[in-house]
Amino acid sequence: MPDPTILWRGPVDNEAVNRLHGEAFGHEPFDDDWEWLVDRHSLGWVTAHDGATLIGFTNVLWDGLTHAWLQDVIVAPDAQRRGIGRSMVERAASEASGAGCEWLHVDFDDELAPFYLGACGFEAAAAGLRHLR
Ligand SMILES: CC(C)(COP(=O)(O)OP(=O)(O)OC[C@H]1O[C@@H](n2cnc3c(N)ncnc32)[C@H](O)[C@@H]1OP(=O)(O)O)[C@@H](O)C(=O)NCCC(=O)NCCS
């Protein structure tokens, strides 16, 4: 497989993002309007493409000032462990920095510590998460 094309704020195909989200998290595709969501709520987003096929997506939320957050870092199962996740996070970090952000946050389950702390350059930090419903 050739190297994927990595884009910042590239075109968003709702059906492709919903399919990828379902494949990566192991659920039936939802019907979310990603085009509207990222336009309204995100500093930006990163996509990875193999030709015309979407194989990676990363959403970058922010506070409008100096903090940005990663959400939904996803790579298609058959494209994982090729460095695509790391490349998307690197692009997200570089674009957030260029937009004036000082901090990039992410939360994750313990099993992904080798990815975020080992491969993507995050430092471990205490954080809180409250389930609202
Ligand atoms: C997590 C995810 C985005 C990683 O993407 P990826 O493209 O496979 O990751 P990379 O190839 O860039 O991985 C770089 C390194 O991170 C580590 N790593 C990657 N995935 C890992 C995993 N699932 N568990 C533990 N370490 C992992 C490895 O050290 C890897 O290097 P190696 O392949 O030489 O061993 C991908 O597995 C995924 O989409 N998972 C399902 C959705 C998900 O859980 N997303 C995260 C939500 S917080």
The ligand as a Tripos MOL2 file, in Angstrom:
@<TRIPOS>MOLECULE
LIG
   48    50     1     0     0
SMALL
NO_CHARGES

@<TRIPOS>ATOM
      1 C1         -5.2370    3.8820   18.0760 C.3       1 LIG1
      2 C2         -5.0900    3.9590   16.5550 C.3       1 LIG1
      3 C3         -5.6070    5.3040   16.0640 C.3       1 LIG1
      4 C4         -3.5870    3.8300   16.2250 C.3       1 LIG1
      5 O1         -3.4250    4.0410   14.8240 O.3       1 LIG1
      6 P1         -2.2630    3.3090   13.9890 P.3       1 LIG1
      7 O2         -2.1780    3.9540   12.6700 O.co2     1 LIG1
      8 O3         -2.4960    1.8380   14.0110 O.co2     1 LIG1
      9 O4         -0.9930    3.6240   14.8970 O.3       1 LIG1
     10 P2          0.5460    3.7380   14.4260 P.3       1 LIG1
     11 O5          0.7970    2.7490   13.3390 O.co2     1 LIG1
     12 O6          0.8490    5.1640   14.1440 O.co2     1 LIG1
     13 O7          1.2540    3.2520   15.7670 O.3       1 LIG1
     14 C5          2.5050    3.7590   16.1750 C.3       1 LIG1
     15 C6          2.9080    3.0120   17.4250 C.3       1 LIG1
     16 O8          1.9340    3.2270   18.4640 O.3       1 LIG1
     17 C7          1.7440    2.0120   19.2090 C.3       1 LIG1
     18 N1          0.4000    1.4940   18.9920 N.ar      1 LIG1
     19 C8         -0.4090    1.6950   17.9150 C.ar      1 LIG1
     20 N2         -1.6010    1.1040   18.0900 N.ar      1 LIG1
     21 C9         -1.5450    0.5160   19.2870 C.ar      1 LIG1
     22 C10        -2.5010   -0.2480   20.0260 C.ar      1 LIG1
     23 N3         -3.7330   -0.5170   19.5420 N.pl3     1 LIG1
     24 N4         -2.1290   -0.7110   21.2480 N.ar      1 LIG1
     25 C11        -0.8880   -0.4440   21.7460 C.ar      1 LIG1
     26 N5          0.0500    0.2830   21.0850 N.ar      1 LIG1
     27 C12        -0.2880    0.7600   19.8690 C.ar      1 LIG1
     28 C13         2.8040    1.0260   18.6990 C.3       1 LIG1
     29 O9          3.9740    1.2320   19.4460 O.3       1 LIG1
     30 C14         3.0010    1.5110   17.2670 C.3       1 LIG1
     31 O10         4.2510    1.1750   16.7390 O.3       1 LIG1
     32 P3          4.4980   -0.3140   16.1200 P.3       1 LIG1
     33 O11         3.3790   -0.5840   15.1470 O.co2     1 LIG1
     34 O12         5.8570   -0.1790   15.4730 O.co2     1 LIG1
     35 O13         4.4680   -1.2590   17.2750 O.co2     1 LIG1
     36 C15        -5.8220    2.7850   15.8740 C.3       1 LIG1
     37 O14        -5.4100    1.5770   16.4540 O.3       1 LIG1
     38 C16        -7.3440    2.8550   15.9660 C.2       1 LIG1
     39 O15        -7.9940    3.4700   15.1320 O.2       1 LIG1
     40 N6         -7.9090    2.1840   16.9860 N.am      1 LIG1
     41 C17        -9.3850    2.0900   17.1270 C.3       1 LIG1
     42 C18       -10.0010    3.4090   17.5320 C.3       1 LIG1
     43 C19        -9.4160    3.9530   18.8300 C.2       1 LIG1
     44 O16        -9.3950    3.2940   19.8580 O.2       1 LIG1
     45 N7         -8.9450    5.2250   18.7540 N.am      1 LIG1
     46 C20        -8.3660    5.9120   19.8760 C.3       1 LIG1
     47 C21        -9.4130    6.5800   20.6960 C.3       1 LIG1
     48 S1         -8.6720    7.3800   22.1290 S.3       1 LIG1
@<TRIPOS>BOND
     1     1     2 1
     2     2     3 1
     3     2     4 1
     4     2    36 1
     5     4     5 1
     6     5     6 1
     7     6     7 2
     8     6     8 1
     9     6     9 1
    10     9    10 1
    11    10    11 2
    12    10    12 1
    13    10    13 1
    14    13    14 1
    15    14    15 1
    16    15    16 1
    17    15    30 1
    18    16    17 1
    19    17    18 1
    20    17    28 1
    21    18    19 ar
    22    18    27 ar
    23    19    20 ar
    24    20    21 ar
    25    21    22 ar
    26    21    27 ar
    27    22    23 1
    28    22    24 ar
    29    24    25 ar
    30    25    26 ar
    31    26    27 ar
    32    28    29 1
    33    28    30 1
    34    30    31 1
    35    31    32 1
    36    32    33 2
    37    32    34 1
    38    32    35 1
    39    36    37 1
    40    36    38 1
    41    38    39 2
    42    38    40 1
    43    40    41 1
    44    41    42 1
    45    42    43 1
    46    43    44 2
    47    43    45 1
    48    45    46 1
    49    46    47 1
    50    47    48 1
@<TRIPOS>SUBSTRUCTURE
     1 LIG1         1 GROUP 0 **** ****
